[in-house]
Amino acid sequence: MNFSTALVTGANKGIGRHIAQQLADAGLTVYVGSRDRARGEAAAREIGAGARPVQLDVTDPASIAAAARVLPELDILVNNAGVIVDGATAPELTVEALRQTFETNLFAVLAVTNALLPVLQRSAHPRIVNISSGTGSLTWSAEGPFPATGAQAAYRSSKTALNALTLFYAQALPGFRINALAPGLRRTDLNDRAAASDGDPAEAAAAAVRLALLADDGPTGLFHQYDGTIAPW
């Protein structure tokens, strides 16, 4: 399969940084999307050959449009950028915290994906990977393994909505391979619990890269776990 170009959002650190590294190691030109230009440039230098920094604030329409203009071709889009704004339960959650969370974790995915669809549609093998969360599974939230406390209502509901959006994109674009990934709890700075865990972010990145490099007869419109199994909606 001939893939040449990828864009990873939120790629200056965490799982996104590892995804960009692994795609570059596979021989692709990788655009390292970063809200902060300097951090993106530093990450691209560290990744080495094949890495290209691109300033991209996924919540800013002007930034998205500018990034789209510098991408002459694109085979793979990895929507990795995400935030946790508030860990509150629904009764404690503010509308503003919910709005901020959805702005990055859902609305930005729609905005970035739609801005890049014209160039992706020129690819012979277009791929989209949306980095979701196992906590976005309604089945797992209702039946376990997650405690039924209703915590992190904003983040978890944003990922549930992202899973739905992934499915609808896959249904509307049958020529693409479009999937969501539950990366597992990883050693990143997204939250304190993740920072204290021993989960290797490179392992999650490898799962994202596997989905990014799927064959044309590979799965689409599914919610994958990092270990290759399918997660329940």
C-alpha positions in Angstrom: 0.0 0.0 0.0 1.5 3.3 -1.1 1.0 6.0 1.6 3.1 9.2 1.4 1.6 12.0 3.6 -0.1 12.2 7.0 -1.2 15.0 9.3 -1.5 14.4 13.1 -3.2 17.0 15.2 -1.8 17.7 18.7 1.4 16.0 17.6 4.0 17.9 19.7 3.6 15.7 22.7 1.9 12.6 24.1 0.4 9.9 22.0 0.2 12.3 19.0 4.0 12.8 19.2 4.6 9.0 19.1 2.1 8.6 16.2 4.0 11.2 14.2 7.3 9.5 15.0 6.1 6.1 14.0 4.6 7.3 10.7 7.8 9.1 9.9 9.8 6.0 10.7 7.5 4.1 8.2 8.7 6.5 5.5 5.8 9.0 5.3 6.0 12.8 5.2 4.3 13.7 8.5 2.8 17.1 9.2 3.2 17.7 13.0 0.2 19.7 13.9 0.7 21.9 17.0 -1.2 24.8 18.4 2.1 26.3 19.6 4.4 26.9 16.6 7.6 26.7 18.5 6.7 23.4 20.2 5.6 21.9 16.8 8.9 22.9 15.3 10.9 21.4 18.2 8.9 18.1 17.9 9.5 18.0 14.1 13.2 18.5 14.6 13.3 15.6 17.2 11.3 13.3 14.9 13.8 14.0 12.1 13.6 13.3 8.4 10.1 13.4 7.0 8.6 15.6 9.8 7.1 19.0 8.8 5.8 21.3 11.5 2.4 23.0 10.8 0.8 25.5 13.2 -2.7 24.2 13.8 -5.1 25.4 16.5 -8.0 23.0 15.9 -10.5 25.4 17.5 -9.6 28.3 15.2 -11.2 28.4 11.7 -8.5 30.7 10.4 -5.7 28.3 11.6 -7.4 25.3 10.1 -7.8 27.1 6.8 -4.2 28.1 6.8 -3.0 24.6 7.6 -5.2 23.1 4.8 -3.5 25.5 2.3 -0.1 24.1 3.0 -1.1 20.5 2.4 -0.8 19.8 -1.4 -1.6 16.1 -0.8 -2.8 14.0 2.1 -3.4 10.3 2.6 -3.9 10.1 6.3 -5.5 12.3 8.9 -5.2 11.5 12.6 -7.5 13.6 14.8 -5.5 13.2 18.0 -5.9 16.6 19.8 -8.0 16.4 22.9 -8.7 18.1 26.2 -10.1 17.3 29.7 -11.5 20.5 31.0 -13.5 19.4 34.0 -13.8 16.0 35.8 -17.3 16.9 37.2 -20.4 14.7 37.2 -23.3 16.0 35.1 -25.1 17.6 38.1 -21.9 19.6 38.9 -20.9 20.4 35.3 -21.2 23.9 33.9 -22.4 24.6 30.4 -19.1 26.4 29.7 -16.9 23.4 30.7 -19.1 21.2 28.5 -18.8 23.6 25.6 -15.0 23.9 25.9 -14.6 20.2 25.9 -16.8 19.6 22.9 -15.1 22.5 21.1 -11.8 20.6 20.9 -12.9 16.9 21.2 -15.8 17.0 18.7 -16.4 20.3 16.9 -12.8 20.6 16.0 -12.7 17.1 14.5 -15.6 18.0 12.2 -14.0 21.3 11.2 -10.5 19.9 10.5 -11.9 16.8 8.7 -14.2 18.8 6.5 -11.5 21.3 5.7 -9.2 18.5 4.6 -11.7 16.3 2.8 -10.9 17.9 -0.7 -7.3 16.9 -0.4 -8.0 13.5 1.2 -10.4 12.7 -1.6 -7.6 13.0 -4.1 -5.7 10.2 -2.3 -6.0 6.7 -3.7 -6.1 5.4 -0.1 -7.6 8.0 2.3 -7.6 7.1 5.9 -8.9 8.9 9.0 -8.2 7.8 12.6 -10.0 9.5 15.5 -8.4 9.1 18.9 -11.3 8.4 21.2 -11.4 6.9 24.7 -12.7 3.7 26.2 -14.6 5.9 28.6 -16.7 7.0 25.6 -18.3 3.5 25.4 -21.8 3.7 26.7 -21.8 -0.1 27.1 -18.7 0.1 29.3 -20.0 3.1 31.2 -23.3 1.3 32.0 -22.1 -2.3 32.5 -18.5 -1.9 33.5 -15.5 -1.9 33.7 -15.7 1.8 34.5 -17.1 2.8 37.9 -20.7 4.0 37.6 -20.0 7.3 39.3 -20.8 9.6 36.3 -17.4 11.3 36.7 -15.8 13.2 33.8 -19.2 13.7 32.2 -17.9 16.3 29.7 -14.9 14.4 28.4 -16.7 11.0 28.3 -19.8 12.4 26.5 -17.5 14.2 24.0 -15.8 10.9 23.1 -19.2 9.1 22.9 -20.2 11.8 20.4 -16.9 11.4 18.5 -17.6 7.7 18.2 -20.9 8.5 16.6 -19.4 11.0 14.2 -16.7 8.5 13.2 -19.4 6.0 12.3 -21.4 8.6 10.3 -18.3 9.7 8.4 -17.5 6.1 7.5 -21.1 5.5 6.3 -21.0 8.7 4.1 -17.5 8.0 2.7 -17.3 4.4 1.8 -14.1 4.9 -0.2 -12.3 5.9 3.0 -11.2 3.7 5.9 -12.4 5.7 9.0 -12.1 4.4 12.5 -12.0 5.4 16.2 -9.4 4.2 18.6 -9.6 3.6 22.4 -5.9 4.1 23.2 -6.1 2.9 26.8 -4.8 4.9 29.9 -1.4 6.2 28.9 1.5 8.0 30.5 0.7 11.5 29.3 -0.1 14.8 30.9 -3.8 14.7 29.9 -4.8 14.1 33.5 -3.2 13.1 36.8 -4.4 9.5 36.6 -2.8 9.1 33.2 0.4 10.7 34.3 0.7 8.3 37.2 0.0 5.2 35.1 2.7 3.0 33.5 0.9 2.8 30.1 3.4 3.3 27.3 2.0 5.9 24.9 4.1 4.3 22.1 1.9 1.2 22.4 -1.3 3.3 21.7 0.5 5.1 18.9 1.3 1.8 17.2 -2.4 0.9 17.2 -3.3 4.3 15.6 -0.6 3.7 13.0 -2.0 0.3 12.2 -5.4 1.8 11.5 -3.8 4.6 9.5 -2.1 2.1 7.2 -5.0 -0.2 6.7 -5.4 -2.0 3.4 -8.3 -1.0 1.2 -10.3 -4.0 2.4 -9.7 -3.1 6.0 -12.4 -2.3 8.5 -14.2 1.0 8.6 -16.7 2.6 11.0 -15.5 0.6 14.0 -14.3 1.4 17.5 -11.0 -0.3 18.1 -9.1 -1.0 21.2 -5.3 -0.6 21.2 -4.9 -4.4 21.4 -6.7 -4.9 18.1 -10.1 -6.0 19.5 -13.3 -4.2 18.8 -14.8 -2.1 21.6 -18.5 -1.8 22.2 -20.3 1.4 21.4 
